[in-house]
């Protein structure tokens, strides 16, 4: 790893998990703009569906801490 990449890596590791995940997502999808558009459309639809379900009382919100606790058990 070059010194510049090592510096960027160390700086990125100081970010909270959500910001690191967003950075990872952006970097990953920067390789394919066509795939990025398709994925963004799917996520937009998913978010819209979840908001509607939440507003209709079909699903409940959870805290970020609880979500990460569940993910860390996998």
C-alpha positions in Angstrom: 0.0 0.0 0.0 1.3 3.4 -0.9 1.9 6.0 1.8 -1.1 8.0 0.5 -3.4 5.0 0.6 -2.1 4.0 4.1 -2.9 7.6 5.3 -6.4 7.5 3.8 -7.0 4.1 5.3 -5.9 5.2 8.8 -8.1 8.3 8.5 -11.1 6.3 7.3 -10.7 3.9 10.3 -11.4 6.9 12.6 -14.9 7.3 11.1 -17.9 5.9 12.8 -19.2 2.6 11.2 -22.0 4.2 9.3 -19.7 6.8 7.6 -17.2 4.0 6.8 -20.0 2.0 5.3 -21.1 4.9 3.1 -17.5 5.5 2.0 -17.2 1.8 1.1 -20.4 1.9 -0.8 -19.4 5.0 -2.8 -16.0 3.6 -3.6 -17.3 0.2 -4.6 -20.0 1.6 -6.9 -17.6 4.1 -8.4 -16.4 1.3 -10.6 -19.6 0.9 -12.5 -21.9 3.8 -13.2 -24.5 1.6 -14.9 -24.7 -0.7 -12.0 -24.7 2.2 -9.6 -27.8 3.7 -11.2 -29.6 0.3 -11.0 -28.6 -0.1 -7.4 -29.6 3.4 -6.5 -33.0 2.9 -8.0 -33.5 -0.4 -6.1 -32.5 1.2 -2.8 -34.7 4.3 -3.5 -37.7 1.9 -4.0 -36.7 -0.1 -0.9 -36.5 3.1 1.2 -39.8 4.3 -0.1 -41.5 1.0 0.7 -40.1 0.9 4.2 -41.2 4.5 4.9 -44.7 3.6 3.8 -44.7 0.4 5.9 -43.5 2.4 8.9 -46.1 5.1 8.5 -48.8 2.4 8.2 -47.6 0.7 11.4 -46.5 -2.4 9.6 -42.9 -2.2 10.8 -41.2 -0.5 13.7 -38.0 1.6 13.9 -35.0 0.3 15.8 -31.9 2.2 17.2 -28.6 2.1 15.4 -27.0 0.5 18.5 -29.5 -2.4 18.3 -29.0 -2.9 14.6 -25.2 -3.1 15.0 -25.5 -5.5 18.0 -27.6 -7.8 15.8 -25.1 -7.5 12.9 -22.2 -8.2 15.1 -23.7 -11.5 16.2 -23.7 -12.8 12.6 
